[in-house]
Amino acid sequence: MTATEKALSAASSGRAGIAWMLLTTLLFVTQDATLRVLVQTYPFAEVAWARFAVHLAIAFAVVAVRSPSHLIAKRPGIQILRSALLAVLTLLVAVSYKTLPFVDVAAIANVAPVLVTVLSVPLLKEKVGWRRGLGVLGCFIGAMIIIGPASIVFQWAILLPLAAALCNALYQIVTRLLRGGDSTLTTFFYTSMAGTVLCGLLLPFGWVTPDLTGAALMIMLGVLGACSHYCLIRAYTVADAATVAPFGYTTLIWAVLYGLLVFGESPSASTLAGGLVIVASGIYIFHREQVRAREAAAKGA
């Protein structure tokens, strides 16, 4: 393959990866919008259980058909911890959407990638230089811009999406720990296992029999959950992280559109401003990580 052909192939892979990531973020926000609709009528645990149970059924069918050996994890403890973090994350997001505007929750959720940078210091023993430290500070300022104008009534509620972002960051860090261990299919299967069990244990404490529309939305929620995770895997499979990761922040665009078109909520100026500061800070941190990786590779060459 000539240099030109390699360049064209890389460009094609990059475009495919970006397309998968854009589809991923759209599916994630659509999933959150469906979740918000459901929690207005049904208990949080019931909605979360339906999301995970459908996801688990789909994952089992896919993995069992393709390669049953992938149903057994090499590191089951880490897989269950990762799955449990996703369960807690989902419940926190569900409660957040019960009390806060849709776009506010989505904007604060974008703090998660920056929290990964912060937590990677004590948990992964990584070093964070002053430039990435500035990015973290920028993200904190963005969150404060969103939180600042909130009323007294909502001050406590704003902690919910922040806690969800923390769980998301821990979820991503634990996912890193699985790198080089279990296969993608195994991780895909275990993703919803703990959520199905944990939320299932809560069902006796609150259950509302869904009508036909509610049942359809719950099934749709689970399908969206499974498809979004599959698309995310595809995005990072066909293209490198440096190309596709920054497009993960398009969740804010989809959230604004859903807020306007589905929930009739206009984002406040502070939410948009804070969200943009968080996105800019996250992209800057990601850029610094790529620069650091290239410098380390150059030294090792």
Secondary structure per residue as TSV (DSSP state, phi and psi in degrees):
chain	resnum	aa	ss	phi	psi
A	1	M	-	360.0	129.7
A	2	T	-	-75.4	168.7
A	3	A	H	-61.6	-37.8
A	4	T	H	-65.5	-43.0
A	5	E	H	-64.3	-38.9
A	6	K	H	-63.5	-41.4
A	7	A	H	-64.8	-41.3
A	8	L	H	-66.8	-37.7
A	9	S	H	-65.5	-42.4
A	10	A	H	-64.1	-40.6
A	11	A	H	-65.1	-40.1
A	12	S	H	-65.0	-42.5
A	13	S	H	-64.0	-39.3
A	14	G	H	-62.7	-43.7
A	15	R	H	-64.4	-40.0
A	16	A	H	-64.8	-42.3
A	17	G	H	-62.4	-42.0
A	18	I	H	-63.1	-42.5
A	19	A	H	-61.6	-42.9
A	20	W	H	-63.0	-40.1
A	21	M	H	-68.0	-40.7
A	22	L	H	-62.4	-40.5
A	23	L	H	-65.6	-38.4
A	24	T	H	-59.2	-49.9
A	25	T	H	-65.5	-36.8
A	26	L	H	-62.7	-43.5
A	27	L	H	-66.6	-40.4
A	28	F	H	-61.4	-44.7
A	29	V	H	-70.5	-37.2
A	30	T	H	-62.0	-39.9
A	31	Q	H	-61.0	-44.7
A	32	D	H	-65.8	-37.4
A	33	A	H	-64.9	-42.5
A	34	T	H	-63.3	-41.2
A	35	L	H	-59.4	-43.9
A	36	R	H	-64.9	-39.0
A	37	V	H	-62.9	-43.6
A	38	L	H	-68.9	-39.1
A	39	V	H	-72.1	-9.1
A	40	Q	T	-73.4	-19.4
A	41	T	T	-118.7	-35.4
A	42	Y	S	-114.1	154.1
A	43	P	-	-60.1	148.7
A	44	F	H	-56.4	-46.9
A	45	A	H	-63.5	-37.8
A	46	E	H	-65.5	-44.1
A	47	V	H	-65.1	-44.6
A	48	A	H	-64.5	-40.4
A	49	W	H	-61.4	-44.3
A	50	A	H	-60.9	-41.7
A	51	R	H	-60.0	-45.6
A	52	F	H	-76.2	-37.9
A	53	A	H	-64.3	-43.3
A	54	V	H	-66.0	-43.2
A	55	H	H	-58.2	-46.1
A	56	L	H	-63.5	-40.2
A	57	A	H	-63.0	-43.6
A	58	I	H	-65.0	-45.7
A	59	A	H	-62.8	-41.3
A	60	F	H	-62.6	-43.5
A	61	A	H	-62.2	-43.4
A	62	V	H	-66.4	-49.3
A	63	V	H	-70.3	-41.2
A	64	A	H	-63.1	-36.3
A	65	V	H	-74.4	-44.2
A	66	R	H	-75.9	-45.9
A	67	S	-	-165.4	95.6
A	68	P	G	-57.9	-24.6
A	69	S	G	-63.1	-23.2
A	70	H	G	-76.5	-3.7
A	71	L	G	-74.9	-15.1
A	72	I	S	-103.6	121.9
A	73	A	-	-88.0	145.0
A	74	K	S	-78.8	-28.3
A	75	R	S	-127.7	69.9
A	76	P	H	-61.0	-34.7
A	77	G	H	-61.7	-45.5
A	78	I	H	-66.9	-38.8
A	79	Q	H	-62.8	-43.9
A	80	I	H	-67.5	-39.3
A	81	L	H	-61.3	-45.3
A	82	R	H	-60.2	-44.7
A	83	S	H	-65.2	-38.4
A	84	A	H	-65.2	-39.3
A	85	L	H	-61.7	-39.5
A	86	L	H	-65.5	-35.7
A	87	A	H	-64.2	-47.3
A	88	V	H	-63.8	-41.5
A	89	L	H	-57.6	-46.1
A	90	T	H	-63.3	-42.7
A	91	L	H	-64.2	-41.1
A	92	L	H	-64.3	-40.9
A	93	V	H	-65.2	-40.5
A	94	A	H	-60.2	-45.9
A	95	V	H	-66.3	-36.9
A	96	S	H	-60.3	-44.4
A	97	Y	H	-70.3	-16.8
A	98	K	H	-74.9	-25.4
A	99	T	H	-121.5	-14.6
A	100	L	S	-125.5	156.5
A	101	P	-	-59.9	147.7
A	102	F	H	-58.3	-47.5
A	103	V	H	-68.3	-35.4
A	104	D	H	-59.6	-45.3
A	105	V	H	-63.7	-44.9
A	106	A	H	-63.2	-39.3
A	107	A	H	-66.2	-45.5
A	108	I	H	-67.8	-30.6
A	109	A	H	-60.9	-25.0
A	110	N	T	-70.8	-3.5
A	111	V	T	-70.8	-22.8
A	112	A	H	-52.5	-49.0
A	113	P	H	-59.6	-32.5
A	114	V	H	-73.4	-37.2
A	115	L	H	-63.3	-30.7
A	116	V	H	-60.0	-41.8
A	117	T	H	-62.3	-43.3
A	118	V	H	-65.9	-47.5
A	119	L	H	-74.3	-19.1
A	120	S	H	-66.8	-19.2
A	121	V	H	-68.3	-56.5
A	122	P	H	-78.3	-30.2
A	123	L	H	-90.6	-35.9
A	124	L	H	-111.1	2.0
A	125	K	-	59.5	33.1
A	126	E	-	-89.5	158.1
A	127	K	-	-103.2	138.9
A	128	V	-	-117.7	114.8
A	129	G	-	-75.9	176.2
A	130	W	H	-66.7	-29.2
A	131	R	H	-67.1	-46.0
A	132	R	H	-69.0	-28.7
A	133	G	H	-61.7	-37.6
A	134	L	H	-64.6	-37.7
A	135	G	H	-63.7	-41.1
A	136	V	H	-62.1	-43.3
A	137	L	H	-61.6	-40.9
A	138	G	H	-61.4	-40.1
A	139	C	H	-64.2	-41.5
A	140	F	H	-61.8	-42.0
A	141	I	H	-62.5	-41.2
A	142	G	H	-60.2	-42.8
A	143	A	H	-63.5	-39.5
A	144	M	H	-66.7	-33.1
A	145	I	H	-63.0	-40.3
A	146	I	H	-70.9	-43.7
A	147	I	H	-73.3	-36.0
A	148	G	T	-49.1	-52.6
A	149	P	T	-75.0	-5.4
A	150	A	-	-60.9	148.2
A	151	S	-	-74.0	166.5
A	152	I	G	-58.9	-37.7
A	153	V	G	-60.9	-35.9
A	154	F	G	-95.1	-0.1
A	155	Q	T	-57.9	-43.0
A	156	W	T	-69.7	-36.3
A	157	A	T	-67.1	-29.4
A	158	I	T	-65.5	-19.2
A	159	L	H	-70.0	-23.4
A	160	L	H	-63.7	-53.9
A	161	P	H	-65.9	-27.7
A	162	L	H	-66.2	-41.6
A	163	A	H	-65.3	-37.0
A	164	A	H	-64.5	-40.5
A	165	A	H	-63.7	-37.7
A	166	L	H	-64.0	-44.7
A	167	C	H	-61.7	-39.0
A	168	N	H	-63.5	-41.1
A	169	A	H	-63.9	-44.4
A	170	L	H	-64.0	-36.8
A	171	Y	H	-60.6	-43.5
A	172	Q	H	-68.1	-38.3
A	173	I	H	-66.1	-42.7
A	174	V	H	-64.0	-35.4
A	175	T	H	-61.1	-38.2
A	176	R	H	-61.7	-36.2
A	177	L	H	-65.6	-21.1
A	178	L	T	-85.8	-7.3
A	179	R	T	-60.1	128.9
A	180	G	T	83.0	1.0
A	181	G	S	-104.2	-99.6
A	182	D	S	-73.6	157.1
A	183	S	-	-73.8	166.0
A	184	T	H	-60.8	-40.0
A	185	L	H	-63.6	-39.9
A	186	T	H	-63.6	-46.5
A	187	T	H	-63.2	-39.9
A	188	F	H	-60.1	-40.3
A	189	F	H	-68.9	-44.0
A	190	Y	H	-75.9	-15.2
A	191	T	T	-52.1	-42.1
A	192	S	T	-104.4	5.5
A	193	M	H	-66.1	-52.6
A	194	A	H	-63.1	-38.6
A	195	G	H	-62.0	-40.8
A	196	T	H	-62.1	-43.6
A	197	V	H	-72.5	-50.8
A	198	L	H	-63.8	-46.1
A	199	C	H	-70.2	-30.1
A	200	G	H	-64.0	-35.3
A	201	L	H	-65.8	-23.5
A	202	L	H	-88.6	-11.2
A	203	L	G	-58.7	-39.3
A	204	P	G	-63.0	-20.0
A	205	F	G	-87.5	-3.0
A	206	G	-	-177.6	112.5
A	207	W	-	-144.4	129.2
A	208	V	-	-122.8	116.4
A	209	T	-	-61.7	119.7
A	210	P	-	-73.2	146.2
A	211	D	-	-80.0	-175.1
A	212	L	H	-61.1	-42.3
A	213	T	H	-66.3	-44.3
A	214	G	H	-62.0	-42.6
A	215	A	H	-63.5	-41.2
A	216	A	H	-63.9	-40.8
A	217	L	H	-67.5	-35.8
A	218	M	H	-66.7	-41.4
A	219	I	H	-64.5	-42.6
A	220	M	H	-59.9	-39.2
A	221	L	H	-60.4	-44.7
A	222	G	H	-66.6	-39.6
A	223	V	H	-64.3	-42.0
A	224	L	H	-62.7	-40.4
A	225	G	H	-61.3	-46.1
A	226	A	H	-66.3	-45.6
A	227	C	H	-66.1	-38.1
A	228	S	H	-65.1	-40.2
A	229	H	H	-68.5	-36.2
A	230	Y	H	-64.5	-44.8
A	231	C	H	-64.2	-36.4
A	232	L	H	-63.8	-42.6
A	233	I	H	-61.9	-43.6
A	234	R	H	-63.1	-39.5
A	235	A	H	-59.0	-43.7
A	236	Y	H	-83.8	-8.1
A	237	T	H	-85.7	-42.7
A	238	V	H	-86.0	-17.2
A	239	A	S	-142.9	161.1
A	240	D	-	-77.0	159.1
A	241	A	H	-60.9	-36.0
A	242	A	H	-60.1	-29.4
A	243	T	H	-81.2	-44.4
A	244	V	H	-94.7	-30.5
A	245	A	G	-56.3	-44.5
A	246	P	G	-59.2	-25.2
A	247	F	G	-76.2	-6.4
A	248	G	G	-64.4	-22.1
A	249	Y	G	-76.7	-2.2
A	250	T	G	-68.8	-5.9
A	251	T	H	-55.3	-33.9
A	252	L	H	-65.9	-37.3
A	253	I	H	-65.0	-49.0
A	254	W	H	-61.6	-38.3
A	255	A	H	-64.5	-40.8
A	256	V	H	-62.2	-43.9
A	257	L	H	-64.2	-44.8
A	258	Y	H	-64.5	-40.8
A	259	G	H	-58.8	-41.7
A	260	L	H	-74.5	-48.4
A	261	L	H	-83.3	-33.3
A	262	V	T	-99.4	-44.1
A	263	F	S	-104.9	-4.2
A	264	G	-	63.8	32.8
A	265	E	-	-109.4	123.3
A	266	S	-	-92.6	125.3
A	267	P	-	-65.4	139.3
A	268	S	-	-72.5	161.3
A	269	A	H	-61.6	-36.9
A	270	S	H	-67.7	-37.0
A	271	T	H	-65.4	-45.3
A	272	L	H	-64.7	-44.4
A	273	A	H	-63.5	-47.6
A	274	G	H	-63.2	-40.3
A	275	G	H	-61.9	-42.4
A	276	L	H	-66.5	-37.3
A	277	V	H	-64.6	-41.7
A	278	I	H	-63.4	-45.0
A	279	V	H	-62.1	-47.0
A	280	A	H	-61.3	-41.3
A	281	S	H	-65.4	-41.4
A	282	G	H	-64.3	-42.8
A	283	I	H	-65.5	-39.0
A	284	Y	H	-62.9	-44.4
A	285	I	H	-61.5	-42.7
A	286	F	H	-62.4	-39.7
A	287	H	H	-61.7	-42.8
A	288	R	H	-65.1	-35.9
A	289	E	H	-64.6	-38.1
A	290	Q	H	-68.0	-39.7
A	291	V	H	-62.8	-43.8
A	292	R	H	-63.2	-39.4
A	293	A	H	-65.3	-40.6
A	294	R	H	-67.5	-38.8
A	295	E	H	-65.1	-39.9
A	296	A	H	-65.8	-39.1
A	297	A	H	-66.3	-38.5
A	298	A	H	-65.4	-38.3
A	299	K	H	-68.4	-34.2
A	300	G	H	-79.7	-15.8
A	301	A	-	-71.9	360.0
